[in-house]
Amino acid sequence: MPLDLQNNSIGVLFVCLGNICRSPMAEAVFNSMVRERNMGMVIHCDSAGTGDYHIGSRPHPGTLNVLEAAGIETLHRARQLTLHDFSQYTHILVMDRDNLRDTLALASGPAEIQLITNFSDLYPGCDVPDPYFDGRFDVVFEMVTNACTGFLDRYEARLKLEGSSPTQQVNHGRS
């Protein structure tokens, strides 16, 4: 989905290492929130990994279990971060400092790149731990849910300051 920045449409890409645990969980949680807030016409999101370990794979069973328990579905298949992503997405939200460093090393476009937890009120600036190694998928779910809520709250507040709603933004310029 191409972005229309003049109408405040945004693209959000979530990034972790292998794109089977944290970033697809954040993508699914975020998409669920976007649908609940009726913002699907102005927000596009996806996820990717800095590594190529799991390309084409479904999310980790631990991620799928946590999402299922929350009533959130995902059809995601793992993919690797590409140079195109830096111009396709306005925001790239990375799960930890190691992947932030790797993402910044590849950066070649206008995307704003930062830790996902910069939008968290409970975990500001913290790394989201990789549950692939420790099995703490519930902790990751809590962290990404809090950060995704913070991101969407800030985006909605910005739209309100500009005097528009997400629905009005989509129709802007179209008569």
N, CA, C and O of each residue as an XYZ file, in Angstrom:
700
protein
N       0.852     -1.181      0.000
C       0.000      0.000      0.000
C       0.891      1.235      0.000
O       1.626      1.456      0.963
N       0.847      2.043     -1.051
C       1.659      3.258     -1.074
C       1.162      4.251     -0.035
O      -0.031      4.310      0.264
N       2.075      5.018      0.504
C       1.722      5.985      1.539
C       1.391      7.330      0.924
O       2.023      7.762     -0.040
N       0.397      7.983      1.490
C       0.008      9.320      1.058
C       0.260     10.257      2.229
O      -0.647     10.540      3.012
N       1.493     10.738      2.346
C       1.874     11.530      3.497
C       1.139     12.861      3.562
O       1.016     13.436      4.644
N       0.651     13.362      2.441
C      -0.115     14.606      2.453
C      -1.427     14.416      3.195
O      -1.981     15.380      3.724
N      -1.924     13.213      3.241
C      -3.173     12.924      3.942
C      -2.926     12.256      5.282
O      -3.830     11.634      5.839
N      -1.717     12.375      5.805
C      -1.341     11.807      7.095
C      -1.409     10.291      7.148
O      -1.497      9.722      8.237
N      -1.370      9.628      6.017
C      -1.262      8.182      6.016
C       0.152      7.826      6.447
O       1.114      8.498      6.073
N       0.269      6.783      7.224
C       1.590      6.378      7.684
C       1.774      4.876      7.502
O       0.811      4.114      7.412
N       3.011      4.488      7.452
C       3.378      3.088      7.425
C       4.280      2.806      8.607
O       5.210      3.563      8.885
N       4.004      1.717      9.301
C       4.776      1.338     10.468
C       5.335     -0.054     10.217
O       4.592     -0.985      9.906
N       6.640     -0.188     10.355
C       7.311     -1.477     10.200
C       7.950     -1.843     11.531
O       8.711     -1.058     12.097
N       7.640     -3.028     12.026
C       8.220     -3.533     13.266
C       9.370     -4.463     12.908
O       9.244     -5.289     12.005
N      10.498     -4.333     13.615
C      11.693     -5.090     13.263
C      12.285     -5.785     14.491
O      12.427     -5.186     15.557
N      12.624     -7.058     14.312
C      13.400     -7.814     15.300
C      14.450     -8.615     14.526
O      14.762     -8.272     13.386
N      14.987     -9.648     15.112
C      16.068    -10.395     14.471
C      15.569    -11.349     13.383
O      15.939    -11.205     12.218
N      14.737    -12.319     13.753
C      14.326    -13.347     12.795
C      12.928    -13.194     12.238
O      12.547    -13.919     11.319
N      12.148    -12.255     12.783
C      10.794    -11.958     12.333
C       9.839    -13.128     12.534
O       8.955    -13.371     11.713
N      10.033    -13.864     13.660
C       9.064    -14.904     13.989
C       8.505    -14.768     15.410
O       7.544    -15.455     15.756
N       9.084    -13.901     16.230
C       8.605    -13.764     17.612
C       8.075    -12.363     17.897
O       6.867    -12.130     17.882
N       8.988    -11.439     18.156
C       8.606    -10.113     18.634
C       7.940     -9.238     17.576
O       6.851     -8.713     17.808
N       8.572     -9.076     16.429
C       8.017     -8.133     15.443
C       6.690     -8.613     14.844
O       5.808     -7.781     14.633
N       6.498     -9.912     14.558
C       5.170    -10.290     14.077
C       4.105    -10.173     15.170
O       2.932     -9.941     14.876
N       4.519    -10.336     16.435
C       3.579    -10.133     17.531
C       3.162     -8.666     17.580
O       1.976     -8.355     17.694
N       4.146     -7.761     17.494
C       3.840     -6.330     17.504
C       2.967     -5.966     16.310
O       2.019     -5.193     16.450
N       3.274     -6.508     15.145
C       2.473     -6.237     13.947
C       1.024     -6.658     14.149
O       0.108     -5.900     13.829
N       0.807     -7.859     14.678
C      -0.556     -8.368     14.877
C      -1.301     -7.546     15.928
O      -2.471     -7.212     15.740
N      -0.634     -7.223     17.023
C      -1.248     -6.401     18.075
C      -1.608     -5.032     17.511
O      -2.716     -4.539     17.718
N      -0.673     -4.426     16.801
C      -0.884     -3.100     16.234
C      -2.040     -3.113     15.231
O      -2.908     -2.242     15.272
N      -2.050     -4.095     14.336
C      -3.141     -4.200     13.359
C      -4.490     -4.343     14.051
O      -5.479     -3.757     13.609
N      -4.538     -5.111     15.125
C      -5.772     -5.269     15.888
C      -6.228     -3.926     16.461
O      -7.411     -3.591     16.400
N      -5.295     -3.165     17.014
C      -5.615     -1.850     17.573
C      -6.058     -0.874     16.483
O      -6.987     -0.090     16.680
N      -5.398     -0.928     15.358
C      -5.745     -0.053     14.234
C      -7.182     -0.333     13.787
O      -7.949      0.595     13.532
N      -7.538     -1.605     13.693
C      -8.914     -1.967     13.319
C      -9.912     -1.481     14.373
O     -10.956     -0.926     14.029
N      -9.596     -1.686     15.647
C     -10.487     -1.256     16.733
C     -10.722      0.256     16.709
O     -11.806      0.724     17.059
N      -9.719      1.007     16.302
C      -9.829      2.472     16.276
C     -10.290      3.001     14.909
O     -10.304      4.209     14.675
N     -10.662      2.092     14.022
C     -11.124      2.468     12.677
C     -10.095      3.333     11.945
O     -10.445      4.334     11.320
N      -8.839      2.940     12.028
C      -7.762      3.703     11.398
C      -7.090      2.936     10.264
O      -6.021      3.324      9.793
N      -7.714      1.854      9.831
C      -7.119      1.015      8.805
C      -6.907      1.690      7.468
O      -6.079      1.240      6.676
N      -7.628      2.747      7.203
C      -7.469      3.452      5.928
C      -6.257      4.385      5.927
O      -5.813      4.815      4.863
N      -5.722      4.700      7.100
C      -4.600      5.642      7.151
C      -3.320      5.038      7.714
O      -2.277      5.692      7.716
N      -3.387      3.802      8.189
C      -2.190      3.170      8.751
C      -1.982      1.808      8.101
O      -2.880      0.967      8.066
N      -0.781      1.618      7.594
C      -0.362      0.350      7.003
C       0.786     -0.166      7.857
O       1.658      0.611      8.248
N       0.803     -1.450      8.150
C       1.930     -1.958      8.937
C       2.342     -3.343      8.478
O       1.586     -4.066      7.829
N       3.572     -3.686      8.841
C       4.164     -4.971      8.502
C       5.284     -5.212      9.513
O       5.493     -4.406     10.419
N       5.988     -6.300      9.357
C       7.162     -6.562     10.191
C       8.214     -7.270      9.364
O       7.920     -7.873      8.332
N       9.447     -7.187      9.837
C      10.579     -7.791      9.135
C      11.674     -8.107     10.144
O      11.639     -7.646     11.285
N      12.636     -8.890      9.710
C      13.781     -9.224     10.551
C      15.070     -8.730      9.922
O      15.179     -8.624      8.701
N      16.035     -8.431     10.760
C      17.339     -8.036     10.224
C      18.097     -9.250      9.700
O      18.972     -9.113      8.844
N      17.771    -10.425     10.204
C      18.416    -11.652      9.755
C      17.560    -12.402      8.752
O      16.374    -12.117      8.589
N      18.175    -13.360      8.088
C      17.460    -14.139      7.069
C      17.166    -15.563      7.525
O      16.944    -16.446      6.696
N      17.161    -15.788      8.823
C      17.067    -17.135      9.391
C      15.755    -17.856      9.122
O      15.749    -19.079      8.975
N      14.653    -17.135      9.055
C      13.341    -17.785      9.022
C      12.457    -17.320      7.868
O      11.235    -17.444      7.955
N      13.027    -16.797      6.806
C      12.238    -16.240      5.702
C      11.169    -17.245      5.253
O      11.462    -18.411      4.988
N       9.924    -16.761      5.176
C       8.800    -17.586      4.755
C       8.112    -18.356      5.864
O       7.051    -18.940      5.641
N       8.696    -18.367      7.059
C       8.126    -19.130      8.174
C       6.966    -18.407      8.835
O       6.891    -17.179      8.818
N       6.065    -19.181      9.416
C       5.000    -18.634     10.256
C       5.634    -18.167     11.570
O       6.756    -18.563     11.888
N       4.927    -17.330     12.333
C       5.459    -16.927     13.633
C       5.700    -18.134     14.548
O       5.093    -19.192     14.381
N       6.577    -17.950     15.490
C       6.911    -18.965     16.487
C       5.630    -19.428     17.196
O       4.733    -18.616     17.420
N       5.529    -20.711     17.549
C       4.334    -21.196     18.255
C       4.029    -20.406     19.533
O       2.861    -20.228     19.878
N       5.049    -19.938     20.228
C       4.821    -19.130     21.430
C       4.133    -17.818     21.102
O       3.256    -17.378     21.845
N       4.518    -17.190     20.003
C       3.864    -15.961     19.546
C       2.419    -16.259     19.163
O       1.504    -15.533     19.554
N       2.218    -17.321     18.403
C       0.865    -17.684     17.977
C      -0.034    -17.994     19.171
O      -1.206    -17.618     19.171
N       0.496    -18.672     20.186
C      -0.289    -19.011     21.380
C      -0.729    -17.765     22.136
O      -1.885    -17.662     22.548
N       0.192    -16.814     22.320
C      -0.137    -15.575     23.040
C      -1.163    -14.767     22.254
O      -2.110    -14.233     22.832
N      -0.979    -14.678     20.950
C      -1.937    -13.938     20.125
C      -3.307    -14.606     20.146
O      -4.326    -13.925     20.265
N      -3.340    -15.919     20.034
C      -4.609    -16.647     20.059
C      -5.335    -16.422     21.387
O      -6.548    -16.215     21.405
N      -4.601    -16.462     22.488
C      -5.203    -16.230     23.808
C      -5.818    -14.835     23.904
O      -6.786    -14.632     24.637
N      -5.262    -13.880     23.169
C      -5.774    -12.505     23.169
C      -6.834    -12.285     22.086
O      -7.373    -11.186     21.959
N      -7.130    -13.325     21.311
C      -8.123    -13.197     20.258
C      -7.624    -12.443     19.040
O      -8.413    -11.828     18.323
N      -6.320    -12.485     18.801
C      -5.705    -11.761     17.682
C      -5.173    -12.775     16.672
O      -4.446    -13.702     17.028
N      -5.543    -12.585     15.417
C      -5.088    -13.474     14.352
C      -3.934    -12.852     13.586
O      -3.773    -11.632     13.560
N      -3.137    -13.705     12.966
C      -2.071    -13.237     12.076
C      -1.883    -14.233     10.943
O      -1.985    -15.444     11.135
N      -1.613    -13.711      9.783
C      -1.293    -14.532      8.615
C       0.156    -14.312      8.198
O       0.565    -14.720      7.111
N       0.925    -13.669      9.063
C       2.281    -13.239      8.743
C       3.197    -14.389      8.329
O       3.091    -15.511      8.825
N       4.086    -14.071      7.414
C       5.203    -14.935      7.019
C       6.468    -14.111      7.155
O       6.515    -12.965      6.708
N       7.488    -14.680      7.765
C       8.733    -13.954      8.032
C       9.389    -13.472      6.741
O       9.380    -14.149      5.713
N       9.954    -12.282      6.842
C      10.708    -11.708      5.723
C      11.856    -10.898      6.298
O      11.873    -10.559      7.481
N      12.801    -10.601      5.446
C      13.972     -9.822      5.858
C      13.783     -8.352      5.485
O      13.175     -8.028      4.465
N      14.305     -7.490      6.315
C      14.317     -6.051      6.078
C      15.012     -5.762      4.748
O      16.046     -6.355      4.441
N      14.435     -4.841      3.955
C      15.019     -4.487      2.662
C      15.276     -2.987      2.592
O      14.746     -2.223      3.399
N      16.074     -2.574      1.647
C      16.328     -1.150      1.433
C      15.031     -0.413      1.069
O      14.855      0.746      1.445
N      14.148     -1.060      0.357
C      12.864     -0.468     -0.028
C      12.035     -0.066      1.200
O      11.285      0.909      1.149
N      12.171     -0.811      2.295
C      11.397     -0.535      3.507
C      11.639      0.876      4.048
O      10.745      1.468      4.653
N      12.826      1.411      3.836
C      13.164      2.721      4.393
C      12.438      3.868      3.690
O      12.344      4.969      4.232
N      11.934      3.616      2.503
C      11.127      4.637      1.828
C       9.642      4.273      1.835
O       8.799      5.145      1.621
N       9.311      3.028      2.072
C       7.913      2.577      2.095
C       7.234      2.876      3.431
O       6.019      3.066      3.475
N       7.995      2.921      4.507
C       7.430      3.101      5.846
C       7.899      4.420      6.441
O       9.057      4.810      6.288
N       6.991      5.095      7.116
C       7.339      6.363      7.765
C       7.976      6.131      9.125
O       8.767      6.949      9.595
N       7.632      5.016      9.756
C       8.147      4.691     11.091
C       8.640      3.247     11.097
O       7.918      2.329     10.709
N       9.870      3.064     11.540
C      10.409      1.719     11.733
C      10.693      1.580     13.215
O      11.568      2.252     13.762
N       9.939      0.696     13.859
C      10.023      0.506     15.306
C      10.728     -0.816     15.584
O      10.248     -1.892     15.227
N      11.877     -0.699     16.228
C      12.774     -1.834     16.421
C      12.681     -2.325     17.862
O      12.471     -1.537     18.784
N      12.838     -3.629     18.044
C      12.616     -4.250     19.348
C      13.767     -4.102     20.351
O      13.537     -4.115     21.560
N      14.991     -3.963     19.860
C      16.122     -3.878     20.799
C      17.276     -3.095     20.171
O      17.269     -2.796     18.977
N      18.254     -2.775     20.997
C      19.369     -1.939     20.550
C      20.252     -2.615     19.505
O      20.764     -1.943     18.610
N      20.439     -3.919     19.600
C      21.259     -4.615     18.596
C      20.620     -4.508     17.213
O      21.300     -4.202     16.233
N      19.327     -4.757     17.135
C      18.635     -4.649     15.850
C      18.459     -3.200     15.426
O      18.368     -2.916     14.232
N      18.410     -2.287     16.374
C      18.385     -0.860     16.043
C      19.683     -0.477     15.348
O      19.670      0.209     14.326
N      20.797     -0.921     15.904
C      22.108     -0.653     15.292
C      22.171     -1.224     13.881
O      22.622     -0.547     12.957
N      21.724     -2.465     13.709
C      21.757     -3.103     12.395
C      20.816     -2.417     11.408
O      21.136     -2.292     10.225
N      19.672     -1.979     11.885
C      18.709     -1.280     11.026
C      19.264      0.071     10.603
O      19.169      0.447      9.435
N      19.839      0.796     11.544
C      20.426      2.103     11.222
C      21.589      1.970     10.239
O      21.814      2.856      9.414
N      22.323      0.866     10.328
C      23.444      0.647      9.404
C      22.959      0.467      7.964
O      23.684      0.781      7.020
N      21.742     -0.034      7.795
C      21.169     -0.228      6.459
C      20.375      0.980      5.964
O      20.095      1.098      4.771
N      20.017      1.869      6.878
C      19.074      2.958      6.587
C      19.456      3.727      5.335
O      20.601      4.138      5.148
N      18.436      3.910      4.472
C      18.675      4.629      3.217
C      17.420      5.348      2.746
O      17.114      5.354      1.554
N      16.704      5.945      3.666
C      15.482      6.634      3.270
C      14.964      7.507      4.385
O      15.627      7.676      5.408
N      13.776      8.065      4.196
C      13.250      9.037      5.141
C      12.602      8.460      6.396
O      12.177      9.228      7.259
N      12.514      7.165      6.528
C      11.822      6.568      7.667
C      12.437      7.016      8.995
O      13.652      7.167      9.117
N      11.573      7.222      9.975
C      12.012      7.516     11.341
C      12.232      6.183     12.039
O      11.304      5.383     12.152
N      13.456      5.936     12.511
C      13.831      4.645     13.081
C      14.103      4.833     14.567
O      14.906      5.680     14.958
N      13.424      4.031     15.398
C      13.650      4.114     16.838
C      13.172      2.855     17.543
O      12.516      2.001     16.947
N      13.514      2.755     18.828
C      13.037      1.640     19.636
C      11.533      1.739     19.804
O      10.999      2.832     19.989
N      10.854      0.622     19.743
C       9.410      0.598     19.949
C       9.058      1.118     21.339
O       8.030      1.770     21.520
N       9.906      0.834     22.312
C       9.586      1.219     23.686
C       9.734      2.720     23.937
O       9.433      3.187     25.036
N      10.182      3.472     22.960
C      10.168      4.926     23.098
C       8.729      5.436     23.202
O       8.503      6.574     23.613
N       7.758      4.600     22.834
C       6.343      4.965     22.916
C       5.657      4.327     24.117
O       4.441      4.443     24.273
N       6.413      3.667     24.948
C       5.867      2.967     26.102
C       5.918      3.837     27.351
O       6.921      4.503     27.607
N       4.851      3.834     28.119
C       4.892      4.536     29.396
C       5.369      3.621     30.527
O       5.752      4.109     31.591
N       5.352      2.310     30.312
C       5.802      1.362     31.332
C       7.253      0.913     31.147
O       7.919      0.558     32.119
N       7.739      0.928     29.919
C       9.079      0.411     29.607
C       9.865      1.368     28.721
O      10.484      0.919     27.756
N       9.868      2.657     29.003
C      10.508      3.605     28.076
C      11.988      3.304     27.865
O      12.767      3.205     28.813
N      12.354      3.159     26.581
C      13.749      2.961     26.216
C      14.324      1.591     26.506
O      15.524      1.381     26.328
N      13.498      0.647     26.950
C      13.987     -0.708     27.255
C      14.021     -1.563     25.995
O      13.273     -1.320     25.048
N      14.885     -2.553     25.990
C      14.874     -3.560     24.940
C      13.725     -4.533     25.207
O      13.471     -4.900     26.354
N      13.034     -4.947     24.148
C      12.044     -6.012     24.262
C      12.834     -7.317     24.173
O      13.481     -7.576     23.158
N      12.788     -8.151     25.235
C      13.600     -9.377     25.235
C      13.148    -10.364     24.162
O      11.971    -10.417     23.807
N      14.088    -11.135     23.658
C      13.778    -12.123     22.629
C      13.257    -13.398     23.288
O      14.025    -14.112     23.933
N      11.956    -13.697     23.134
C      11.398    -14.883     23.785
C      11.805    -16.189     23.110
O      11.534    -17.269     23.636
N      12.450    -16.100     21.957
C      12.945    -17.299     21.280
C      13.889    -18.067     22.203
O      13.965    -19.295     22.159
N      14.603    -17.318     23.037
C      15.602    -17.929     23.917
C      15.081    -18.204     25.321
O      15.518    -19.158     25.965
N      14.142    -17.371     25.812
C      13.720    -17.540     27.203
C      12.239    -17.894     27.377
O      11.807    -18.151     28.500
N      11.451    -17.915     26.296
C      10.064    -18.327     26.363
C       9.110    -17.333     27.010
O       7.966    -17.681     27.301
N       9.552    -16.116     27.237
C       8.711    -15.125     27.940
C       7.819    -14.352     26.943
O       7.884    -13.126     26.858
N       7.016    -15.071     26.220
C       6.145    -14.463     25.217
C       5.109    -13.547     25.857
O       4.702    -12.554     25.253
N       4.673    -13.875     27.089
C       3.708    -13.029     27.781
C       4.291    -11.661     28.121
O       3.588    -10.653     28.054
N       5.564    -11.621     28.482
C       6.242    -10.351     28.773
C       6.342     -9.516     27.501
O       6.082     -8.313     27.518
N       6.715    -10.154     26.412
C       6.817     -9.459     25.127
C       5.455     -8.908     24.724
O       5.355     -7.771     24.262
N       4.413     -9.703     24.897
C       3.066     -9.248     24.561
C       2.702     -7.994     25.352
O       2.173     -7.033     24.792
N       2.980     -8.004     26.630
C       2.692     -6.838     27.475
C       3.477     -5.608     27.014
O       2.928     -4.509     26.937
N       4.743     -5.798     26.713
C       5.588     -4.681     26.297
C       5.151     -4.102     24.955
O       5.029     -2.884     24.817
N       4.913     -4.962     23.967
C       4.543     -4.436     22.648
C       3.138     -3.849     22.662
O       2.866     -2.888     21.943
N       2.247     -4.408     23.462
C       0.897     -3.849     23.576
C       0.957     -2.447     24.153
O       0.295     -1.537     23.652
N       1.750     -2.266     25.205
C       1.881     -0.942     25.814
C       2.502      0.056     24.843
O       2.037      1.191     24.737
N       3.539     -0.356     24.141
C       4.209      0.548     23.192
C       3.312      0.871     22.000
O       3.268      2.021     21.562
N       2.602     -0.111     21.471
C       1.704      0.132     20.338
C       0.576      1.079     20.743
O       0.188      1.952     19.967
N       0.059      0.911     21.938
C      -0.964      1.830     22.447
C      -0.408      3.245     22.514
O      -1.068      4.196     22.095
N       0.801      3.383     23.040
C       1.431      4.698     23.127
C       1.637      5.331     21.765
O       1.404      6.528     21.597
N       2.068      4.549     20.797
C       2.275      5.077     19.443
C       0.952      5.571     18.853
O       0.874      6.689     18.344
N      -0.079      4.739     18.922
C      -1.372      5.127     18.354
C      -1.978      6.328     19.081
O      -2.581      7.195     18.449
N      -1.823      6.381     20.393
C      -2.328      7.534     21.154
C      -1.660      8.821     20.683
O      -2.327      9.842     20.518
N      -0.350      8.778     20.465
C       0.369      9.972     19.983
C      -0.052     10.353     18.578
O      -0.184     11.538     18.272
N      -0.264      9.366     17.717
C      -0.690      9.651     16.348
C      -2.085     10.282     16.347
O      -2.325     11.269     15.652
N      -2.996      9.710     17.123
C      -4.344     10.280     17.200
C      -4.325     11.686     17.783
O      -5.058     12.558     17.315
N      -3.501     11.917     18.791
C      -3.392     13.255     19.382
C      -2.882     14.258     18.354
O      -3.345     15.397     18.311
N      -1.929     13.835     17.527
C      -1.420     14.714     16.468
C      -2.517     15.073     15.477
O      -2.630     16.225     15.055
N      -3.314     14.095     15.110
C      -4.414     14.357     14.189
C      -5.428     15.328     14.800
O      -5.951     16.203     14.108
N      -5.700     15.172     16.084
C      -6.646     16.072     16.756
C      -6.108     17.495     16.797
O      -6.859     18.455     16.623
N      -4.805     17.628     17.028
C      -4.203     18.968     17.017
C      -4.323     19.617     15.650
O      -4.464     20.835     15.538
N      -4.265     18.798     14.617
C      -4.393     19.300     13.251
C      -5.856     19.511     12.870
O      -6.159     19.992     11.778
N      -6.765     19.146     13.785
C      -8.184     19.375     13.552
C      -8.846     18.400     12.613
O      -9.784     18.762     11.902
N      -8.374     17.162     12.596
C      -8.985     16.182     11.715
C      -9.035     14.824     12.381
O      -8.333     14.563     13.358
N      -9.872     13.970     11.836
C      -9.938     12.594     12.301
C      -9.289     11.718     11.238
O      -9.100     12.164     10.106
N      -8.946     10.484     11.581
C      -8.363      9.600     10.563
C      -9.253      9.432      9.342
O      -8.741      9.364      8.224
N     -10.557      9.363      9.514
C     -11.464      9.216      8.386
C     -11.447     10.445      7.509
O     -11.457     10.334      6.283
N     -11.422     11.633      8.126
C     -11.353     12.857      7.334
C     -10.060     12.923      6.544
O     -10.050     13.421      5.419
N      -8.957     12.423      7.119
C      -7.682     12.459      6.428
C      -7.722     11.637      5.154
O      -7.138     12.031      4.144
N      -8.399     10.508      5.188
C      -8.461      9.663      4.001
C      -9.207     10.358      2.888
O      -8.840     10.220      1.721
N     -10.254     11.109      3.223
C     -11.071     11.757      2.216
C     -10.521     13.119      1.801
O     -11.062     13.735      0.883
N      -9.490     13.595      2.431
C      -8.936     14.907      2.122
C      -8.506     14.974      0.656
O      -7.769     14.116      0.171
N      -8.974     15.994     -0.027
C      -8.560     16.189     -1.412
C      -9.329     15.382     -2.415
O      -9.072     15.486     -3.615
N     -10.273     14.572     -1.960
C     -11.072     13.767     -2.871
C     -12.500     14.256     -2.824
O     -13.147     14.173     -1.781
N     -12.998     14.757     -3.916
C     -14.391     15.214     -3.959
C     -15.136     14.513     -5.062
O     -16.325     14.762     -5.259
